[in-house]
Amino acid sequence: EGEPAEGEPAEGEPAEGEPAEGESVEGEDDVPTAGELDAIADELLSQFEQSDGDGDGSLSYDEARAVISELTQAQFNALDSDGDGYLTREELLAATDGRITVPNVVGLERNEANAVISAIGLRVASVTREYSDTVPEDHIIRQVPEAGTRVAVNSGISLVQSRGPEYPEKTGCGCSCNDSGAEDAKALLQKVFSDWLLIGLAMLGLCSWRVK
């Protein structure tokens, strides 16, 4: 009396298949949080064009894992709102509340910067140009908003593009010629001057002979 029947758990022991006290159900801790999904969606959006290998406008689980190797199936499924096994831009944007992290395009060539901005769902609002001694011509000096800022979809990014140095480095002769060319020009001038000096002396001698 008081002993459990064969196959029944003793008092205080969990039944078969049930977790012991303090243990979590398998998968319970894998439920992604809103913050995790926001960060994942943001990263996938930033590399959506590069990751969409077949160009169908959506990402499979394998394509998404190529961007985020630690991506779990549970996280992917949480983002896949229609459950079709693919992530679209719309589904990713829904997870970020329609806000995107501005990418860093400083230092990129203008056309490359344009491509990065448009690929993520933003646009170039304006482009101004200014001289720079450090940033190559046609590359981006700075951007507004700065990289990392969260903005709404289709927000505009203002770019400042380099025109190159205002005063290109010149050689000692004050022109575009190199040092060797400057020396050649100097030698030529000396020769011309010498030739004209000899001609002048010869004419002076001829005049003196005629006077005599």
Residue pairs with C-beta under 8 A, 6 or more apart in sequence:
4 10
4 11
9 15
9 16
14 20
14 21
19 25
27 74
30 72
30 74
31 74
32 40
32 72
32 74
32 75
32 78
36 75
37 75
37 78
37 79
37 95
38 95
38 96
38 97
40 68
40 71
40 75
40 79
40 95
41 79
41 92
41 93
41 95
41 96
42 96
42 100
42 101
43 67
43 68
44 51
44 59
44 64
44 67
44 68
44 87
44 92
45 89
45 92
45 93
45 96
45 100
45 120
45 121
46 100
46 101
46 103
46 120
47 67
48 59
48 89
48 92
48 119
48 120
49 119
50 119
51 59
51 63
51 64
51 66
51 67
52 58
52 59
52 63
53 63
56 86
57 88
57 89
58 86
58 87
58 88
59 86
59 87
60 85
60 86
61 71
61 73
61 76
61 85
64 71
64 76
64 87
65 71
76 87
77 83
79 87
79 91
79 92
79 95
80 86
80 87
80 91
81 91
81 94
82 91
89 121
93 100
93 121
93 153
98 152
98 153
99 150
99 151
99 152
99 153
100 120
100 121
100 122
100 150
100 151
100 152
100 153
100 155
101 148
101 149
101 150
102 122
102 143
102 145
102 146
102 147
102 148
102 149
102 150
102 151
102 157
103 116
103 117
103 120
103 147
104 143
104 147
104 148
105 112
105 113
105 116
105 117
105 140
105 143
105 147
105 157
105 159
106 140
106 141
106 142
106 143
106 147
107 135
107 139
107 140
108 116
108 139
108 140
109 138
109 139
109 140
110 127
110 138
110 139
110 140
110 159
110 161
113 124
113 140
113 159
114 124
117 123
117 124
117 157
118 124
121 153
121 154
122 151
122 153
122 154
122 155
122 156
122 157
123 154
123 155
123 156
123 157
124 156
124 157
124 158
124 159
125 156
125 157
125 158
126 156
126 158
126 159
127 158
127 159
127 160
127 161
128 158
128 159
128 160
128 161
129 160
129 161
129 162
129 163
130 141
130 160
130 161
130 162
130 163
131 162
131 163
131 164
131 165
131 166
132 141
132 162
132 163
132 164
132 165
133 165
133 166
135 141
135 162
136 162
136 164
137 162
137 163
137 164
138 161
138 162
139 161
139 162
140 159
140 160
140 161
140 162
141 160
141 161
141 162
142 159
142 160
143 157
143 158
143 159
143 160
144 157
144 158
145 151
145 155
145 157
170 176
171 177
171 178
171 179
171 182
172 179
172 182
173 179
173 181
173 182
173 185
177 185
